[in-house]
Amino acid sequence: MMQKLTGLSLAFSALLLLPACADEAASASTQSVSRAEVEDIVRDYILENPEIIEEALLILDARQKAEEDRLARAAIADNHDALYNHASDYSIGPDDAEVTVVEFFDYRCGYCKRSVDYVAALPANYEGKVRVVFKDLPILSPESRVAARAAIAAGLQGKYFEMHVALMESRGNFTNAEINMIAQSVGVDVEQMREDMETDAVNDHLAESLDLARRLGVSGTPAFYVGDTKVPGANTPAVTRLIEEQLD
């Protein structure tokens, strides 16, 4: 509601610039029209044609969206290697795939959980032409951060993707006991995982992912990146469209 009111205020502000123009026209024709009279004319016109407010808001929204897209593309360009080519990132699909998809996610995010099958199937669905890079963004709860650390630590044992999928498929609260059971179920050495969760390697991995999300302006999950485009939310049709555009 606040965004709509702001847009409405801007639209009215733009319309209220008309009196100055009207004053100039009046002066040129030696007529004297007061500001109040012109404002009344403008007000009456708006009341008789309220659709112009909607038109103005649509134009404003389009301009704001265009500016957001421009800023997002600039941020991607500035952080391209950290986004697509970070050496310590976990991924699936060939390293030399034609298209790379990056996902920022939280293990407590319901929309991320609903997208996991789609994401996991991308390399196979595109016959190895698509690679998926996983970026932890544990922002929803302290348990999210513990789960992220466990997945990264499992990766040190070569079990990142298995742990990732198992955590995504879990509907538990990610207590320590639950995370241990999930890890054990995918063949992770739980004791080693717990030790590794406290290491600099895991701390640095998570810190770098969080810092990159901040630089890119990612504030919610999931968030996908394909080429120079950001796709916020679980908009998998948009991700598919971007992949296919790059493969054409």
Helices and strands as residue ranges (DSSP letters): H 2-15, H 18-28, H 35-48, H 51-78, H 80-84, E 90-92, E 99-105, H 110-125, E 130-136, H 142-155, H 160-169, H 176-185, H 190-196, H 200-216, E 223-226, E 229-232, H 236-247
